[in-house]
């Protein structure tokens, strides 16, 4: 799985992923338990058949707001790209704000809608 740290490589990856109709995304946050959490990693998968995680691309954007803003502009604010998250409301705090982000699917919200029945 590619782990990208160089600005040009990260921008190229964002450009590449901006052409896909659906992306599965996740974030990792540094200092998450403090008053000033910072976006650290963005994980992107464009291939739903990848069951191994080998095709996941990791963007290291810690303390790089220019790259985060580029990702937000090229991916998060684009209507034609569906973005799938687990717990989207948390991730979107760091990726443009849930009210601005376009076309989000949250697997946590979907799971919470599934009725839970007890078996006797």
Beta strands, then each sheet from edge to edge (+ up, - down):
strand 1: 3-4
strand 2: 22-30
strand 3: 38-45
strand 4: 57-60
strand 5: 82-85
strand 6: 104-106
sheet 1: 1+ 4+ 3- 2+ 5+ 6+
end
